[in-house]
Amino acid sequence: MVSFWKGTPFFRIFLFFVLGICFTSFVELELQWLLIGSVALTLGLGWNLTLRSYLPWVWLFIAGMVVNRNIETPVVSEHSGHVRLVCQERFASGRSLARMEHLPGKPLVFVGDTLPWGPGMQMLAVATVKKNPSSASNSFYVFLQSRKVYYKVTSIQANSISISENWVDRYRWVCFVLKNKLHTFLIESLGDGPEADLTLSLLMGGTAHLNKELKEQFKGAGVMHIIAVSGMHLALIFTLLAQVLFFIKQNKRIDLPTLVLCLVVIWLYAGLTGFSASVLRAALMFSTFVLSHYVRRGYHPWNALFSSAFLLLLWKPSYLFDLGFQLSYLAVAGIFLANPILQKLERIPSKVLRYSASALVLNLAAQAMVSPLLIYTFSTFPAWFLLSNFIMVPLSTLAIYGGVLHVSLGWMVSLRSITAWGCLWPASALIYLSEVFNYSLYFRMDVFECLGIYAWMLCLMLFALRKRLGYLVLAFGLSTFLMAYHSWPFAEQALK
């Protein structure tokens, strides 16, 4: 643990910066008093030679507080009247998320009406703004709350709909048009069924084109991550691009043109898929990987992980409370923690057994890290996650490669039926398997239990690394306390 602390400087940077964000998220503090206190603390520590070495970490803590506190909190109130909205995301139901351009801070709102628009388009209208209902009993409103969306717009009477003048919104509109054209092509070649919708989601990410039933099936099977663009998608694209480039050049070294091309492709794809928190995390880590190979420096995965998190939070501190951000980083951290086990599995002579064991360890590691947060948020747990991931993740890889091949060559009439078959059967198999494995267990967990489980996992990890019995005893005590804490309400009710 000490070597990890010393050898991963970005973990320390990330930790103190996050503590500063958390402090100002839960403690109301005026910016001027925050700055005065920061100067006083800096001067106080600066006089003491012993404490002076802690100044960088204090400054990072202060930076986290200032960055988070300096962001203007959008003020929205319930009212009816004129609004100016810019669409940010459109769901399969036709409803959408939009930015309120006419209010300070440009807050996000949920548009409850079905409108003929998409990302990057703006609308002038008369509408009613209301607060969202309680999110406790509705998973969709839990999702909205994780995106900091607390109000919805209904009863819309549109006066005009046009393309936004903002260049970022125009880029969103271009991506939206490209996605629709790709979706039209897939429907024409694969048929107007869920296979075309799933193929588009696998290639471009997002669930906007999937019907509610199919989304619930993938969620219940524990494989929702294969249709949310993340590291897996960028890894497949980067691997394919690298193999093509290295085959053409007959050289496995990354030169400047290769570096620029890889970075451009990675970030263009990230933009096409919507620049979500998980996509940005993967794009930043792959950029770090490519740059480290170009400058011939060692790639440190933990530093890449925490540096990408630090940069994202520096740009947008609210990502810290975004569910997609949290799940993405927890899953990758679980995979990195399983690295020593994966290295030992490389000794297995049989390729089939080695792949099976590695896939099993990866699924367990990632699921173990995200499960407490998922159970706390949604009160569900996919019962067949291990088997479903073991079968469906490789199948989704085939579906993605099949989709890329079909989009690349499907315009040729002579090859369209062949490439369509290579795209259609894995998509059909994924839909069938998601229905087979769609079974969830229901649990209730509060935030204290969620944090307690992560503390228990940390104790077990420290015991495995340092072989000290005290960590195991602490883990046993935590598990006993958590079981008693969880069982107490039921025991209290039984005694009445």
N, C-alpha and C positions, 0 to 999 in steps of 0.2 A: 504493500500500500504506500509506503514511503517512497519507493522508486517510482511508482505511478504519479505521486504528487510532484516529485522533482522532475520527472521526465516528460510530463505533460503540462507545459506552461499555460496552454490555452484552457485547460480545465480550471486552473486557478482564476484566470481572467474571466471566464464564463461564470464561475461560481459567485464571485464578489459582485459582478455586474448584475446577475440575476437577483441576488439578495437586495441590492438597491432598488430594483424594479418592484420586487415583492413588498418592500417596506413602504414605498409611496403608494402602492396599490391598495393597502389596507389601513394606512395611517394618513389622515388628512394633514397636509403641511403646506403652508404658503411658500411660493418659490423664493421670495426675498429672505424669509427666515431660514430656508434651507441653505441658501448661499452664504448667509452670515455664519450659520453654524458650521458649514464646511470650512470656511476660512479660519474660524477660531480653532477647529479641531486640527487643521493642518499646521497652524502656528504652534499649538500646544505639543503636538508630536514632534515637530521639527526641533524644539529645544532639547529634547531628550535623545541622546545618541543611541540608546538601546532600542527605543521605539521608532526611530527614524526609518528603519528598514521596512516597517509596516505601511509607510506612506503610500506606495503604489497601490496596495490593496484597498486602502481607505479611499484613494482617489477613484478607483474603479467602482467602489460602492456608491460614492457620491455621484459619479457619472451615470450610473444606473438610475439613481433617484431623480437627477436633473432631467435626463432624457425622457423618463416616463412622466414626470410631473409637468414638463414643459409642453406636452401634447395637449392641445385644447380638447376638452371633453365636449362632444357635440350635444347641444341642448335641443331636445325634441319634445313637443307637447301635443296632446290630442286636440285636433282642430279640423275644420273643413274649409277649403279654399283653394287658391291657385298653387300649384307645385311645379317644379322643374326636376325631372328625374332622368338619370342616365343609367341604362341597364348594365349590370355587371355580370350577371349569370342567369341563364334561363333553364328551368327544370323541365322534365318530360311532361309534366302536367300543363305546361304553358305558363305557369306562374314564374316569378323571377325575383332576383335581388337587384335593387337599384340604389344609386347614390342620389341623395337630395342636394342638388347643386345650389339651391337658393338659401340654404341654412349654413351658418358658420360651422366649420369642421366637416361638412359634407357627410353626414352619417348615412350608414347603410340601413335600408328598410326592406321589408318583405312586401312584394306586390302581389296581392291576393287575387287579382283579376287576370284572366287570360287575355294577352295583348299580342298584336301582330308586330313584334319587335324582337331584338336580340342584343347581345353584348355590343357595346359601342354606339348604340342608338339612344337619342335623347327625345324626351316628350314633354310638351307643355300641356297641362291638364288641370281640371278641377277635380279634387278628390277629397276623401276623408282619411285622416291619419288617426289610428287607434293603437293603444298599447297591446302587445301580444298577451294572450292568456298565459296562465301558469304553465311552465314547461315540465312539471313533475310527472304528469300522466301522458305526455305526448312526446315521442322520440324526435319528431320533426322540430318541435319547439326547443328541445334540448340542443339539436344541431344549430338552430338559429341563435340560441344563447351563446354557444361556443364561438360563433362568428361575430359576437357583439351586436346582434340584430334584435332590438327590443320593441320595435314598432312595425306596424303593417299599414299599407295603403290600399283602400278599397273604394268601391263606388266611383270608379275613374271615368271621367268624360274627357277624352283626349281632344285637344285643339289642333295639335300638330305633332308629327313624328318624323324625325330626320336623323342624319348621321352627326355625331358629336364632332366639334371642331378640335377637340383635344387630340394630339397625335397618339397618345397611349390608347384612348378610346377608339380611334380609327384603326389601330393595330388589332384591337379586340374584335372590331367589326370584320376586318379582313379574315381573321382566324375563324370567326363564326361562319362567314360565307364559305370558306374552304371546307370546314367541317360539314356543312349542309350539302355541298357538291359531292364530297366523298360519301356521305350517307346516301345520297341519291344514286350514285354509282353502285354502291353495295346492294341497295334494294333492287336495282335493275338486274344485277348479275346473280345475287343470292336469293332473291325473292323477298316479298314484304312480310318477313317473319322476325322472330326474336334473334335469329342468327346474325342478320345484318346489323341489328342494334348492338349486339354483344361484340361483334368484330370491330365496330367503330369505337366502342368503349375500350377495348383492349389496345387498339392502335393509338387513340388520341386521349384516352383517359376521361374520367368523369362518368356520371350516371344519368346525364340529362336525357338521353335517348332510350333509357331502359324503363320498362313499365314497373309499377310498384311491386307486383308479384315476383318478378325476376330479381329485383333488388333484395327483397326479403329472403328469397331462397339463398342467394350468395351470402347474405349476412348471417342467416341461420346455419349455413355450412362452414362459416369461419374463413371464407376465402374472398372477402370483399376487397382485400388489398390487391388482387390481381387485376381489378378493373379501375383502380386508382393509380394513375401514373406515379411511379416512385423509382427507387434505385434499380429495380429489376428491369424496367423498360429502358432506362438510359443505359444500363449495362449491356443489354441485348443490342441496342443501336450502336453503342461505342464499339462493342466486339465485332459487329458486322462491318462497320466502317474501317476499323483498324485492320481487319483481315483483308479487305479489298485494297487498302492503301499499301499494306506491306507486301501483298501479292504483286501489285503493280511495280513497286519500287525494288522488290527483292531485298529489302533492308528493314530490320526491325527497330532501327533507331528513329526517334521522333525529331524531325528537323522543324524549322520555323514554319514552312507552308503547311506541314501536317498538323502542327500545333494550332495554327490559326483556323484551319478547316475543322478540326475536332471541336474547338471551342465554339465556333460559329454554329455548327450543327447541333451541339448540345443545347445552346441557349435559344436557338430558333425553335427547336422541338419543345423546350420548356415553355416558351411563349405560346406556341400553338396549343399546348395542353392547359394553359390558363394560369401559370405562375402560382400554383398553390404552394403552401408551406412545405409539403413533402417533396414536391418537384424542385423547389428552390434549394432544399437541403441536398438532394441528390445531385443537382447541377453544380453546386458549389464544391461538393466533395469530388466529383469527377474532374472538375476544372483543376482542383488542387493536385489530383492524381496525375493528370496530363502534364501540368507545369513541373511537378517534381521529377518526372521522367525526362522532361526537356532539359532541365538544368542539372540532371544527373544527381539529384539529392534523394535521400531515402524518404519513402512515403510513410508517415506515421498516422495510422488510421484514427487514433483517438484525438490527436491534434487537429486532424482534418474535420472530425465530427464536431468538436467543441468550437473550432474557429468558425465553421459555417453557422453554428447556432448563435455565436456572439455577433456575427455580421448581420444576421437576420433580425436579431433583437435590437441591435443598434439602429437599424433602419425602421423597424416596426415593433416596439416593445409589446404591443398587444398580442403578438404571436405566442408569447409565453402562455397565454390562457386559451390558445386555439387548440382544439382537440386533435386536428390533423397533425399539427406541429408536434404535440406531445407524443402521439402514437408513433409517428415516424422516427423520432429520435430514440424513444424507448426500444423499439424493435431493432434498430441498428445497434444500439448499445448491447442488447441481448446477444446479437450475433457476434459482436466483437468479444464479449465475455466468453463465448463458446469457442473462441479461436484455439486455445490450447488443446481442447478435446478434438477439434477437427484436425489439428496437426498430428495427433496420435493416430487418428483413423487413417492417415495416409499410408501407414505401414500395412494395412490390410491388402493382401495380394489380389484378391478378386475385385475387379472393377464394379461389378454389380453390387456386391456386398458393401464396398467402400462408398458408392454413391447412395445406397439405401441408408446406411448408417449416418452419413453426412446430412442427408435430407431430414432424417429423423431428429438429429441434434439441432439443426438450424430451426426447424419448426418449433421444437420444444423451447429453445432459447428465446426466440422472438415472441412466442405466445405467452411464455411465463412473464415476460416484462410488460406486455400490454394488457394482460387479463385483469389485474386488479383495477386498472383505470376504466376498462370497458364495462366491467361488472358494476363499478360505482356509477358510471354514466348511464348505462342502459339497463342494468339489472338483469342481463342475460349472459349466457356463456355457451358457445357452440360445443355440443357434446362430442361431435365427430371431427373436431378440427384437425387432429393428427392425421387421420386417414385421408380426409378430404384434401389437405394440403399436399400430402405425399403423392396423391394421384393427380390432382387438378393443377398444381403449379407447373410440372413438366408439360402437361397437356396445353396449358395456356401459352407456354413458350412456343409450342408447335403452332398454335393458333395465331400468335403474333407474327412468326416467320411466314406462315401461310398467307396472312393478311397483307404483309409487305410485298410478297411475291405477286399476289393477285392485283394489288394496286399498281405495281410496277409494270406487269405484263398483261393484265386483264383487258387493256384497251385493244389488244390484238385479237381479232375475232377467232382466229385459229387456235389460240391458247386460252381463251376465256373460260371454256367449260372445264379444262384441266385445272387451271389455277383456282377456279371457283370451288371445285371439289376439294382441293387441298386446304381451302379456307373454311368450307362448310362443315366437313365432318368433325373437326376438333371443336368448333363452336357448338354444334349439336350435342356432342358428347359432354361438354362443360355444362350445358343447360340441363341435360338429363341427370348428371351426377350432382349438380347443385340441388335438385329436387330430392334425390336419394338421401343426401347427407344433411338435409334441412331439418335439424332438430336442436332446439336450444333448451338449456336448463335455466331456471329463473332463480336469482339470488337478490338479496337486498344488502347493501353495504353503504355505510356512511363514510365521510371523508377521513375520520379518525381511523377506521378499520383499514381503509385503502393505504394510508401512510404507514400504518402499523405493519401491513404485509410487506411493503417495500423495505421497511427497516429490518424485518425478519429475513428477507432475501439478502440484504446487505450483510447481516451477521453470518449467514451461511457461506456467502462468497468470501468473507474475510477469514473464516475458519478454513475453507478450502485452500486459500492462498498462504496463510501464515501458520496453519496447523496448531493454533492455540485453543485449548479446551474452553477457555472463558467465552469465546465467541459462540461456541456450540451451546453452552449453558444459557447464555443470553438469548439465543434463538429459541431454545426450549421454553424459557420463561415468557418470551413474547408470544409464542404460539399458545401457551396455556392461558395467558391473560386475554388474548384476542378471542379465543373460544368462549371463555367465561363472559367476556363483554358482549359477544354476539348472542349468547344463550340467555343472558339475564332478562331481557324483556319477556321472553317466552316463559321462563321460570316464574317471573313475577306475576304474569297473567294466570298461570296454572295454580298459583297459591291463593289467588283471590277467590 
